[in-house]
């Protein structure tokens, strides 16, 4: 079990910043609570996955809760993946962001950027994202912002996602020209909220 409460730390997770390979890890019953006056990156495995890093066969359950006056990148696995590879991961965790100015919140990963390879993810997560200025919410991934990123075989099989109290659905709320192939599945068909786009 991983249980911690942090304040005014920029990166939070089992590894605050990951540069390397994490494989065959079970993070069961995590209880992470983070608050900050500045930007924060939070995930049970890592807050920030750096270039060349790999996460493979990771299972997460429990809860990740954050509150910041600025911007938060949060996911059950990782807040931000940059030029990395994530595969064969499952989240059974709840992810909750309260009162941030801006937030990017996903059931498994908050944001993917750079040339990254994302494959075979399963989200059974509840995601709640509350923000005052701008936010992106996804049941598995919230933001994919690189044309060089490949996303394959990503499933959201149950759970729900709320953005400022409105139920959203679909795999992602925001895509920015990634290559999406394979089976991309969500168990809900209705999008609620004028800012939700798929």
QUISUL-V802389 format. One record per residue. OMEGA is omega in degrees with one decimal (* if undefined). BURIAL is I if it has 24 or more other ideal C-beta (glycine too) atoms within 12 Angstrom, else O. D_LAST is the distance of its C-alpha to the last C-alpha in Angstrom with 2 decimals. Layout:
OMEGA&BURIAL&D_LAST + OMEGA&BURIAL&D_LAST
This chain:
174.9&O&35.36 + 178.1&I&34.00 + 173.4&O&34.58 + 176.7&O&34.65 + -177.5&O&34.13 + 176.9&I&33.87 + 176.2&O&34.18 + 172.0&O&33.67 + -173.3&I&32.76 + -176.7&I&29.95 + -177.9&I&29.01 + 177.0&I&29.29 + 174.1&I&29.23 + 169.4&I&31.74 + -177.6&I&31.72 + 173.0&I&30.83 + -178.8&I&30.04 + 171.9&I&29.90 + -175.4&O&31.50 + -177.0&O&32.37 + 172.3&O&31.55 + -172.8&I&30.84 + 175.6&O&31.25 + -178.7&O&32.11 + 172.4&I&31.69 + 176.5&O&31.26 + -170.9&I&30.48 + 176.7&O&31.40 + 179.1&O&31.51 + 177.4&I&30.40 + -175.5&O&30.88 + 176.8&I&29.66 + -176.9&I&29.92 + 173.8&I&29.45 + -175.8&I&30.10 + 172.1&I&30.69 + -177.9&O&31.50 + 179.9&O&29.51 + 176.9&I&26.42 + 178.3&I&25.98 + -171.9&I&24.30 + 170.4&I&24.53 + 179.6&I&24.13 + 177.1&I&26.63 + -177.2&I&27.36 + 173.1&I&26.90 + -174.3&I&25.62 + 177.5&I&25.29 + -174.5&I&25.37 + -179.1&I&27.18 + 177.9&O&27.39 + -178.7&O&28.73 + -177.7&I&28.19 + 170.1&I&27.34 + -175.3&I&26.24 + 176.8&I&26.97 + 177.8&I&27.63 + 176.1&I&26.95 + -176.1&I&26.73 + 169.7&I&26.12 + -179.7&I&26.90 + -178.3&I&27.80 + 175.8&I&26.23 + -175.1&I&25.14 + -179.7&I&25.60 + -179.8&I&25.50 + 179.0&I&26.49 + 177.4&I&26.84 + -178.8&O&27.58 + -175.3&I&25.58 + 177.5&I&22.52 + 171.0&I&21.66 + -174.0&I&19.76 + 170.2&I&19.88 + 179.5&I&19.12 + 178.6&I&21.49 + -175.2&I&22.37 + 174.7&I&21.89 + -177.3&I&20.78 + 174.1&I&20.42 + -179.0&I&20.82 + -179.6&I&22.17 + -178.4&I&23.36 + 178.6&I&23.74 + 178.1&I&23.28 + -179.0&I&22.06 + 172.7&I&22.69 + -178.1&I&23.77 + -179.4&I&22.87 + 174.2&I&22.39 + 172.3&I&21.73 + -172.5&I&23.29 + 170.6&I&23.35 + -179.2&I&22.17 + -173.9&I&20.74 + 175.6&I&21.60 + -178.1&I&21.47 + 165.2&I&23.74 + 178.2&I&24.46 + 173.6&I&23.11 + 177.0&I&22.78 + -178.9&I&19.58 + 177.0&I&17.83 + -167.5&I&15.40 + 177.5&I&15.51 + 178.1&I&14.45 + 175.5&I&16.20 + -176.8&I&17.75 + 176.0&I&16.98 + -177.7&I&16.07 + 174.0&I&15.62 + 179.4&I&16.32 + -175.7&I&17.98 + 178.5&I&20.58 + -176.9&O&21.16 + 179.4&I&20.30 + -177.5&I&20.24 + -176.8&I&18.17 + 173.4&I&19.11 + 176.1&I&19.93 + 175.8&I&18.49 + 177.3&I&18.62 + 172.9&I&17.46 + -167.0&I&19.47 + 167.2&I&18.85 + -175.9&I&18.78 + 176.7&I&17.01 + -177.2&I&18.07 + 177.4&I&17.24 + -175.2&I&19.50 + -178.6&I&19.85 + -174.1&O&21.77 + -172.6&O&20.24 + 179.2&O&16.77 + 174.8&I&14.53 + -175.6&I&11.50 + 176.7&I&11.26 + -178.3&I&10.19 + 173.6&I&12.18 + 178.2&I&13.23 + 177.8&I&12.03 + -178.1&I&10.93 + 170.7&I&11.19 + -167.0&I&11.92 + 177.6&I&13.71 + 177.6&I&16.07 + 179.3&O&16.32 + -179.4&O&18.98 + 175.3&I&17.08 + 178.0&I&16.85 + -179.4&I&14.77 + 172.8&I&16.35 + 178.5&I&16.93 + -174.7&I&14.83 + 169.3&I&15.13 + -168.5&I&14.49 + 174.2&O&17.32 + -175.6&O&18.03 + -178.2&I&18.02 + 177.9&I&15.89 + 179.6&I&14.06 + 176.6&I&15.07 + -174.7&I&14.30 + 175.7&I&17.51 + -179.7&O&18.45 + 177.3&O&15.40 + 174.1&I&13.98 + 176.7&I&10.29 + -173.7&I&8.99 + -176.6&I&7.07 + -177.0&I&8.01 + 171.2&I&6.40 + -175.5&I&5.42 + 169.7&I&6.35 + 171.9&I&7.31 + 176.6&O&10.46 + 171.6&O&11.89 + 171.9&I&12.80 + -178.5&O&14.31 + -178.3&I&12.59 + 177.1&O&15.19 + -177.0&O&16.74 + 176.3&O&15.51 + -167.5&I&12.11 + 169.8&O&12.52 + -175.7&I&11.61 + 176.5&O&14.23 + -178.3&O&12.49 + -172.6&O&10.92 + 175.0&O&10.79 + 177.1&I&8.71 + 178.8&O&11.50 + -173.7&O&11.92 + -177.4&O&11.58 + -178.3&O&10.08 + 175.7&I&6.89 + 178.0&O&3.79 + *&O&0.00
